[in-house]
Structures are given as C-alpha cells and as structure tokens.
Amino acid sequence: MKLIDEFKVFAMRGNVVDLAVGIIIGTAFGKIVSSFVADVIMPPIGLLLGGVKFTDLKVILKDPVMDAAGKVVTDVVSINYGNFFQTAIDFLIIAFVIFMMIKVMNSLKRKEILVPDEVFVPLPTHEELLLREIRDILKTK
C-alpha cells in the first residue's frame, strides 16, 4: 500500500500535472497548426506555383512492380520531399508562436519586477527595533 501512496503523491505533484496539461494542449495546438498549414497556407502557395500540391511532390527511386493481373507486387519507393516541406513549415509556425508566447510572458514578468520600491516598505529587522527601543529609553533619561 505504501507504493501506491507514494505514486499518488508523485502523480498529484503540481509539476507532473502541469507537464501533462502542457503536453495535451501542445498536441492539440500542433494538430491545429498542421491543419492550418495543410489546408490554409499550402493551397494558395501551390496555386501560385502552378497548381502543385505539396504532399504529392516526390522523387520516385523505383517504380511499383505489378504482376500480369495488374496487382501490385512491390510498392513504389520514393522520397517524399513535399511532406518534408509541409512539416518544416508546421515546425516554423509552431516555433514562432511559442517564441512569441514566451516573449509576452517574459515581458509580463519584467513588469512585475519593475514595480516601484515605494510600494514595498521593508519591515524593520529585530536589531533595528531593539536599537529604536534603546534610543527611546535614552531620550527619556
């Protein structure tokens, strides 16, 4: 039973839960960006380049081998560089968005740190309080 209790403490620790939430949101965000690139950005670019669909861009190294009935015996061997371009653009967009989010978060943190010192009046230390008491006692004598 002790192992289960230790696991509960580990799993419910804030960092683990935050990490899990971040991974889930990041995965969903990645799907959104992939769809945005594949369905919104790449079609106009392909149209500008003469109606090219990027996922169809490839270099065929070996044609498929078919038998007499027309059934494929071995598949085509190809380098699909169009998929690579699309994935690279996905990555660049995700990296840029994350960079901008971190930049905004850092600027918000800097604004928290740059609050004027007048707002925060430090409390006197124990030694300062004792010295004030001694001063007040000496003034009365």
Buried (B, 14 or more C-beta within 10 A) or exposed (E): EEEEEEEEEEEEEEEEEEEEEEEEEEEEEEEEBBEBBBEEBBBEEBEEEEEBEBBEBBEEEEEEEEEEEEEEEEEEEBEBEBBEBBEEBBBEBBEEEEEEEEEEEEEEEEEEEEEEEEEEEEEEEEEEEEEEEEEEEEEEE
